Amino acid sequence: MFDKLKQGLKGLVEKISKTGLTEKDLEPLIWDLQMQLIGNDVSVQVAEKVCEELKSRLKGMEISRLGDKSAVVKNALMESIGAVMTNSNDVDLLKGIAEAKKQGHPYLIMFVGINGTGKTTSIAKVTHLLQRNDYSVVLASGDTYRAGAIEQLEEHARRLEVKVIKHKYGSDAAAVGFDAVQHAKAKGIDVVLIDTAGRMQTNRNLMDELIKIKRVVQPNLTIMILDSLIGNDATEQALTFNKTVGFDAVILTKIDADAKGGSSLSVSYLTGKPVIYVGIGQGYDDLQPFDVGWFAEKLLGDS
């Protein structure tokens, strides 16, 4: 995980630790850092911001002759990375569900994203997470567009022993979501997870369908599913979806196979939306809470 970026950053920490901390000393190394970040799928704007943050933290810093210079540089880089990320604590999924339950109504989560990102599998993982926290769940098969989508969601539901609300292929996806919400209210179910058809962010008609689902269902939370392996394309998808439909948080999938890690930085900074979970495998338990400290430790920790 993040191995390429991790090795590059560790090398730069060592280089910076062996030089002075004046602006003249730092300039070429900060430039190397910027190139390292861009080469690992960090957008240019975000790479520049990280470098500005690091430069301001290190420039002119006084370090005792006997002090650990590499530790100071590493901590400054961790802080600089953290400064460009939206705090995942801004969206507390379980707290939101608990509050909705106290008020006596189901908590509604809508999932959006293009095909192939792992959206349906992520919905199954979130279902499992909620079950472990003693919440009841119903799934809405709002992907009435892709052949096999309903059956795929039904298979996960069978394994997890939850109900799926579905209509025929070609049906109005907003109606599926509406029916799922009514079912949850009638049965006292805590959470409704609404699947939607994957669509490219450039497809206006399909994006309009998402807008309609959101207008009809009025979800408490809209989560964008992004494939971390597609790098800067993930950032472009997120920016377009956020502008057109709007979302509140991100789940990054396939992060266990991501040697670069740049999309984790770019998506959070450029959209202002937090990454709340990451997919680290195919099992239902393979959903890891994401926060700035965890990410920085993965990049710059000793392990």
TILO-810121 format. One line per 3 residues: their letters; for each residue x, y, z of C-alpha. Coordinates in Angstrom, 3 decimals. Each point is the difference from the previous one (the first is absolute). Layout:
a = X/Y/Z; ...
This chain:
mfd = 0.000/0.000/0.000; 1.402/3.369/-1.155; 3.410/-1.661/-0.331
klk = 1.297/2.126/-2.871; -0.976/3.297/1.632; 1.157/-1.201/3.419
qgl = 3.496/-0.874/-1.232; 0.294/3.289/-1.884; -0.987/2.076/3.024
kgl = 2.347/-1.870/2.321; 2.841/0.670/-2.408; -0.809/3.691/-0.045
vek = -0.181/0.147/3.792; 3.521/-1.410/0.120; 1.272/2.538/-2.551
isk = -1.570/2.951/1.783; 1.358/-1.271/3.321; 3.537/0.145/-1.369
tgl = -0.174/3.590/-1.171; -0.620/3.390/1.515; -3.461/1.444/0.472
tek = 0.541/3.356/-1.660; -2.157/0.936/-3.000; 2.974/-0.523/-2.307
dle = 0.641/-3.480/1.400; -3.655/-1.021/-0.147; -0.929/1.307/-3.440
pli = 1.303/-2.910/-2.161; -1.205/-2.621/2.480; -3.481/1.516/0.224
wdl = -0.087/-0.081/-3.796; 0.972/-3.685/0.116; -2.853/-0.582/2.443
qmq = -2.469/1.690/-2.332; 1.111/-2.193/-2.917; -0.188/-3.076/2.237
lig = -3.583/0.817/0.971; -1.116/0.739/-3.557; 1.581/-3.255/-1.160
ndv = -2.145/-1.821/2.542; -3.363/1.326/-1.211; -0.156/3.078/2.211
svq = -1.484/2.891/-1.979; 2.316/2.921/-0.745; -2.038/2.383/2.169
vae = 0.115/-2.325/2.986; 3.696/-0.798/-0.464; 0.768/3.724/0.015
kvc = -2.047/0.469/3.168; 1.787/-2.821/1.853; 3.362/1.472/-1.006
eel = -0.995/3.491/1.140; -1.101/-1.406/3.348; 3.242/-1.929/0.469
ksr = 2.188/2.906/-1.034; -1.693/2.353/2.459; 0.424/-2.537/2.816
lkg = 3.682/-0.710/-0.655; 1.423/3.322/-1.177; 2.366/1.396/2.561
mei = -0.916/-2.609/2.579; 2.593/-0.333/2.749; 0.895/-3.566/0.949
srl = 2.322/-0.922/2.805; 3.319/-1.400/-1.188; -0.796/-3.139/1.954
gdk = -3.650/-0.126/-1.080; -1.547/-2.504/-2.407; -0.247/2.022/-3.186
sav = -1.703/-2.758/-2.001; -2.796/-0.252/2.583; -0.600/3.763/-0.227
vkn = -0.158/-0.148/-3.807; -2.290/-3.035/0.056; -2.404/1.639/2.450
alm = -0.061/3.179/-2.064; -0.821/-2.016/-3.124; -2.763/-1.882/1.853
esi = -1.486/3.305/1.120; 0.251/1.388/-3.537; -1.857/-2.994/-1.433
gav = -2.629/0.251/2.724; -0.503/3.693/-0.738; -1.356/-0.694/-3.496
mtn = -2.448/-2.730/1.039; -3.584/0.449/1.150; -0.471/-1.586/3.416
snd = -2.024/-3.198/-0.212; -1.524/0.847/3.393; -2.105/2.583/-1.836
vdl = -2.252/-2.897/-1.084; -0.786/-2.470/2.780; -2.087/-2.723/-1.618
lkg = -0.867/-1.957/3.125; -0.813/3.132/1.998; -2.361/1.181/-2.722
iae = -1.809/-3.339/-0.038; -0.312/-0.007/3.791; -1.527/3.477/-0.017
akk = -2.491/-0.951/-2.735; -1.011/-3.092/1.940; -0.663/2.075/3.124
qgh = -2.286/2.204/-2.068; -1.852/-3.076/-1.284; 0.810/0.092/-3.699
pyl = 2.365/-1.952/-2.260; 3.362/1.367/-1.051; 0.294/0.153/-3.798
imf = 3.315/-0.447/-1.814; 0.317/0.364/-3.772; 3.050/-1.399/-1.805
vgi = 1.257/1.476/-3.271; 2.928/-0.683/-2.319; 0.890/-1.397/-3.398
ngt = -0.002/-3.673/-0.983; 2.895/-2.131/1.159; 0.920/1.934/3.131
gkt = -1.300/-2.646/2.411; -3.193/1.829/0.932; -2.193/-3.048/0.583
tsi = 2.716/-1.778/1.991; 0.488/3.145/2.093; -3.724/0.072/0.749
akv = 0.273/-3.592/1.225; 2.978/0.934/2.208; -1.894/2.951/1.476
thl = -2.958/-2.321/0.639; 2.287/-2.345/1.914; 1.486/2.916/1.949
lqr = -3.458/1.176/1.028; -1.085/-3.512/0.993; 3.049/-0.266/2.256
ndy = -1.253/3.162/1.694; -3.468/-1.529/0.493; -1.806/2.032/-2.673
svv = -2.588/-1.543/-2.329; 0.426/0.657/-3.717; -2.037/-0.186/-3.197
las = 1.551/0.363/-3.463; -1.542/1.860/-2.949; 1.009/-1.341/-3.418
gdt = -0.023/3.317/-1.804; 2.249/-1.227/-2.796; -2.758/-0.910/-2.442
yra = 2.332/0.724/-2.914; 2.842/-2.558/0.011; -0.768/-3.644/-0.779
gai = 0.729/-2.156/3.030; 0.114/2.894/2.455; -3.120/-1.054/1.891
eql = 1.176/-3.607/0.254; 3.427/1.110/1.239; -1.539/2.042/2.799
eeh = -2.428/-2.831/0.813; 2.887/-2.449/0.409; 1.684/2.261/2.539
arr = -3.351/0.449/1.744; -0.471/-3.758/0.179; 3.382/-0.471/1.635
lev = -0.605/2.838/2.438; -3.627/-0.980/0.615; -1.562/3.352/-0.854
kvi = -2.914/0.882/-2.267; 0.318/1.641/-3.417; -2.707/2.289/-1.369
khk = 0.040/-0.273/-3.790; -2.005/0.707/-3.162; 0.485/-1.310/-3.540
ygs = 2.908/1.091/-2.176; -0.811/3.273/-1.705; -2.190/1.141/2.888
daa = 0.186/3.434/1.576; 2.935/-0.189/2.425; -1.446/2.814/2.124
avg = -3.142/-2.090/0.542; 2.135/-2.888/1.267; 1.638/2.294/2.532
fda = -3.355/1.409/1.067; -1.448/-3.487/0.533; 3.046/-1.038/2.047
vqh = -0.445/2.999/2.285; -3.704/-0.774/0.477; 0.877/-3.632/0.782
aka = 2.556/1.098/2.599; -2.505/2.316/1.664; -2.663/-2.700/0.082
kgi = 2.321/-2.691/1.379; 2.014/2.185/2.370; 3.279/-0.595/-1.859
dvv = 2.877/2.259/1.027; 1.872/0.609/-3.261; -0.802/0.018/-3.727
lid = 2.970/-0.452/-2.352; -0.841/1.089/-3.538; 1.995/-1.361/-2.926
tag = -0.031/1.995/-3.240; 1.073/-0.703/-3.549; 3.647/0.651/-0.718
rmq = 0.432/2.675/-2.593; 2.766/2.086/-1.485; 0.002/3.532/1.315
tnr = -0.365/1.275/-3.586; -3.352/-1.750/-0.610; -2.515/2.798/0.568
nlm = -3.148/-2.145/-0.176; 1.223/-2.492/2.560; 1.252/2.740/2.275
del = -3.473/1.562/-0.171; -1.401/-3.324/1.247; 2.281/0.228/3.049
iki = -1.241/3.506/0.677; -3.582/-1.293/-0.150; 0.719/-2.872/2.418
krv = 1.575/2.423/2.428; -2.929/2.417/-0.279; -2.575/-2.760/0.576
vqp = 1.806/-1.906/2.761; 1.716/2.959/1.717; 2.808/-2.116/1.493
nlt = 1.650/0.936/3.265; 3.360/-0.852/-1.530; 1.267/-0.399/-3.558
imi = 3.205/-2.011/-0.356; 2.191/0.023/-3.107; 1.829/-3.256/-0.745
lds = 3.367/0.509/-1.697; 2.586/-2.451/-1.277; 3.361/1.083/1.438
lig = 1.897/-1.771/-2.790; -1.149/2.421/-2.720; 1.965/2.867/1.541
nda = -0.816/3.482/-1.274; -3.065/-1.296/-1.855; -1.533/-0.644/3.425
teq = 0.463/3.675/0.830; -1.652/1.072/-3.263; -2.939/-2.322/0.659
alt = -0.397/1.345/3.526; 0.084/3.635/-1.093; -2.649/-0.549/-2.693
fnk = -2.286/-2.081/2.206; 0.290/2.519/2.812; -0.865/2.880/-2.302
tvg = -2.893/-1.789/-1.710; -1.566/-2.204/2.688; 1.837/0.825/3.197
fda = 1.331/-2.455/2.553; 1.021/0.121/3.642; 2.813/-2.542/0.335
vil = 2.169/-2.456/-1.908; 0.809/-3.683/0.252; 3.220/-0.875/-1.846
tki = 0.147/-3.578/-1.248; 2.910/-2.314/-0.904; 2.354/2.039/2.130
dad = 1.862/-3.155/1.073; 1.321/-0.247/-3.584; 0.800/3.715/-0.344
akg = 3.753/0.573/0.001; -0.380/3.751/-0.554; -2.713/1.322/2.310
gss = -0.295/3.368/-1.700; -3.765/-0.105/-0.483; -0.463/-0.115/3.788
lsv = 1.606/3.425/0.244; -1.448/1.612/-3.113; -3.651/-0.995/0.348
syl = -0.230/1.194/3.581; 1.673/3.363/-0.604; -1.621/0.942/-3.307
tgk = -3.572/-0.967/0.903; 0.126/0.941/3.672; -1.678/-3.338/0.771
pvi = 1.542/-2.544/2.368; 1.044/-3.540/-0.836; -1.771/-1.943/2.769
yvg = 0.825/-3.614/-0.894; 2.372/-1.886/-2.270; -0.407/-3.449/-1.492
igq = 3.014/-2.193/0.831; -1.143/-3.361/-1.394; -2.956/-1.996/-1.277
gyd = -1.398/-1.255/3.321; -2.904/1.651/1.780; 2.339/0.945/2.864
dlq = 2.415/1.733/-2.373; -1.284/3.522/0.571; 2.489/2.161/1.890
pfd = -0.932/3.347/1.607; 2.133/2.702/-1.591; 1.482/2.981/1.774
vgw = 2.891/2.368/-0.517; 2.168/-1.529/2.721; -0.428/-3.517/-1.383
fae = 0.897/1.152/-3.504; 3.070/1.979/1.093; 1.204/-2.924/2.132
kll = -0.373/-2.368/-2.962; 2.133/2.310/-2.099; 2.642/1.002/2.519
gds = -0.215/-2.494/2.857; 2.718/-2.472/0.795; -2.004/-3.075/-1.069
